[in-house]
């Protein structure tokens, strides 16, 4: 006669251990299956992205040379043209848009992070709706406000009108991402500053925003990366130019316009320029996305040290 048969407690304990082991084995199996499914979905999602990147690199890398980045566009059928005016125009448009959207976006994000009332809810809903508005609608709005001839408008196409449209597209992204970054600040930090007698404005400027700086930088760079590839607002506002223009009050060229306008041409040299511009745009957006994460990680390490 075994000890198990004599002692029912030991037998019951062994039975419970066997059931627990079986449950653990099933959970591990389901976990492995779930991980396998997730990895499979990740691979399937990366396949079209990788194919797109490879195709753009193959088609666009042949257009890259010194003339491509330093020369102005040439007439159709004449090789040697470049996109120097488009690079300058994109920098002007995106810089003005960022200069206008960043302060308002971060200030609104700070308000949303500290407000859970009705006003904050309405503003949050408005930002979400604005983030989902098609860019063509924003382009028409900017055209009506700044381009069409009426009292108070510029009355002509310009880089400033394009910046106005691009800034509207950037604003909700910065607002919502800034709110998330500011909400991630530990509550003990502003509470300690308030307990020491600091005013709310001082706490926000000296404690909350510096602590949330990595997330704020990520929000800004991601918004710029998203806005850099928009084409519809530029078609209705900047319209494009074959000349070099440094004035924000005149029509300018931009990289998305080059991709759109040259990509539908029948001339191989213009199509080649379009693919090279598309590759440049992809590289710029990738650099901004990766750079935002590297800067945020660097700032977090510095803050922790």
N, C-alpha and C positions, 0 to 999 in steps of 0.2 A: 504494500500500500504506500503510495507516494505522499509527500507532504501536502501537495495540492489537494488531494482527495480528503486528507484529514482536516486541513485548515481552509474553510470556505473563503476567508478573507484574502488569502494569497491567490486563490483561484479567481476571485472577482477582480483583484488588482491586475493579474495577468490578462484577463479578458479586456479590461479597460485599456491597458497598454497596447493590446493588439488592435483594438478599435481606433485608438488615437494614432497609431502608426499607419493604419490604413487611410485615415482621413488626411494625415500629413502627406502620404504618397500621392493621394488624389489631388491635393492642393498644389504639390510640386509639379505634377503632370499638367494641370490646368495652367499653372504659371508659365511653364515652358512653352505650351501651345500658344498662350497669349503673347509671349515675347516673340515667338516665331511669326505670328500673324502681324504684329506691329513692325517687325523688321521687313517682312515681305511688303507691307504697305509702303514703308519708307522707300524701299528700293523701287517699287512701281511709281511712286511719286517723283523720285529723282531721275528716272529714265527720260521723261520728256524734257526736264530742265537741262540735264546733261546733253541731250541731243541738240537742244536749241543752242546751248553755249558752244558746243563743238562746231555746229553749222555756221554760227555767226563768226567764230574765229577763223574757220576755213575760208569763208567768203570775204571777210573784212581785213585779214592780216596783210593781204597782198597790196592793199591800198595805202598801207602805212609807210611813209617815208618822210624826209624832212620837208619836202614841198607840200605834202598833205597837211601838215600842221602849221606851216608858215606862209603859204601863198593864199591869195584870194581866189574865188571861183573863176573858172574860165568858161567861155561859151561852149555849147554842146559840140562835140566832135574834136575839140582841142584838148589834148592831154596836159597834165601838169597842174591842174587846179587843186585848190586846198580848201580848208574850212577855218582858216584863221579868224575870219569875221564872225563865223558862227560860234566859235569858242568864246570870243570876246562878248558877243551878244548874250550867250547863255550865262556867262559870269555876271554881266550887268543885271539881267532880269532876275536871276536867282538871288543875287546879293541884296537888291532892293526889296524883293519879296521877303527874304529872311529878316532883314532889318526891321520891317514893319510887323511881321507876324510873330517873331520870337518874344518881344516884350509883352504884347497883348496875350499871347498864348500862355506864357509862364504865369503872368498875373492872374489870368482866368483859371489856370490849373491850381494855383495856390488858393484861390477863393473856393473852388469846388472841393478841394481836399479838406477845407476847414468848415464847410457848410453842408449839412444834410437836410436843410429845410426845403420849402417849396420853391424858392427862387433858385437854389442850387440844383434841384431836380429838373426844373424847366431849362436852365442853362445846359445841364448835362444832356438832356434829350435833344436840345437844339444842336449841340456839337455832334452828337451821334447822327442826326439827320443830315447835317451839313457834310459830314464825312462820307455819306452815301450818295450825295447829289452827283450826277454825272458831270464830268468836267466840261462837256459841251454846253450845259446849262449855265455854268459859271462863266464860260467864254461869252455867251450871248449877253449875260448881265453886264460884264465888263465892257463889251462893245457898246451897249446902250448908254452906260453911265459915262464912259470916257472917250469913246471913239466917234459915235454918231454926233452930228452937229446939233447942239442945243445949248442954251445958256448954262455955263458952269462946267462944260466938258472941254477936253482938249481939242476935239473936233478933227482929230487925225490919228492914224496908227502910230504907236510909239512903244518903246521898251517899258515905259512907266505903266502904260495900260496893261501890258502883259504881266508886269510885276504885281499889279493890283489883283489880277485873276489868280496868279500863282499863289499869292499870299493868302487868298481866301481858301484855297485848297490845303495849304499848309496849316492854317490856324486850328482846325479841329483836331488834327493829329497831335500837334504840340500840346493843346489843352488837355486831352485825355491822357497822353503819355506823361505829361508833367504831373497831373493829378495822381496817377499811379506811383510815380517816383516820390512825390511828397508824402503820400500816405504811407510809404515804406519807412519814413523816418520814425525812429522809436519815440513814443510819446513822452518818455522820461526826459528827453533833452529839452523840448520847449517848455515842459512843465517846470523843470528845474530853473530855466531862465526866467520864467514868470515869477517863480517863488523868490528869486533874488531881486525882484523889482523892475525887471526890464519891461518895456512896452511891447505890445504885440507886433508893431512894425519893426522894432529892433530885433525881436526874436525871429521874425520871418526872414529878415535880411542877414542876420549874423549867425543864426543857428540852423533854421529849417532849410533854406536854399543852399548854403554850402554843404550841408550833409547830403542833400538830394542831388548834388551837382552831377555825379556820374549818370544818373537816370535822366536828368535834364539834357545833358549833352547827347545822350543816345536818342532822346525824343527829337531834338533839333535836327540831328544829322539824318535820322530816318525820314523826317518830314522833307528835308531838302532832297534826299535821294528819291523820294516818291515824286516830288514836284519837278525834278530835273528832266523826267521823261515825258511830261505832259505835252501834247501836241495841239489839241483843240483850242486851248486858250490862246496859243501863239498865232494860230491861223486867223483869229478874229481880232487880234490886238497888235502884235508885232509885225505880222504879215510877211516879213522877210526882206532882205536887201542883198544885192550883189556887191555892195561896197562896204568898206570898213567904217563903222559908225561907233563913236564913243559916247554919244549923247543919249541920255535916257528919254529925251523928248522927241526922238526921231525913230522911224522904222529901223529895226535891226534884224539880222539873221540869227538863227539859233540851231543847235544841233538837231533837235527833233524835227524842225522844219526841213533841214537838209535831207534827213532820212525819208520824210514823207514826200517831198517834192521831187527829189532825184530818183527815189525808188520806183516811181511809176513812169519814168521816161524810157524811151526806146533806144537811147544811146548807151552803149556798154560802159563808157568812161564815167557817165553820171551815175549809173547803177553801182559801179565800183566805189565811187565816192560815198554813195548811200550806205553800202555795207561797211565801209571803213568807219563812217560816222556812227553807225549802229554799234559797232564793236567798241568805239571810244566811249559811247554812252553807257554800255554795259560795264566796261571797266571802271568808269567813274562812279557809277552807282554801287558796284561791288566794293570799291575802295572806301566809299562813304559808309557803307554798312559794316564792313570789317573794322574800319577805323573807329567807328562809334563804339563798338564792343571793346576794342583794345584800349581806347581812352578811358572808358568806364571802368574796366578792370584795373587799369593803372591807378586811377584815382581812388578806387576802393582799397587797393593795397597801401597806398600812401596814407589814407585816412586811418587804416587799422594799425599801421606802424607808428 
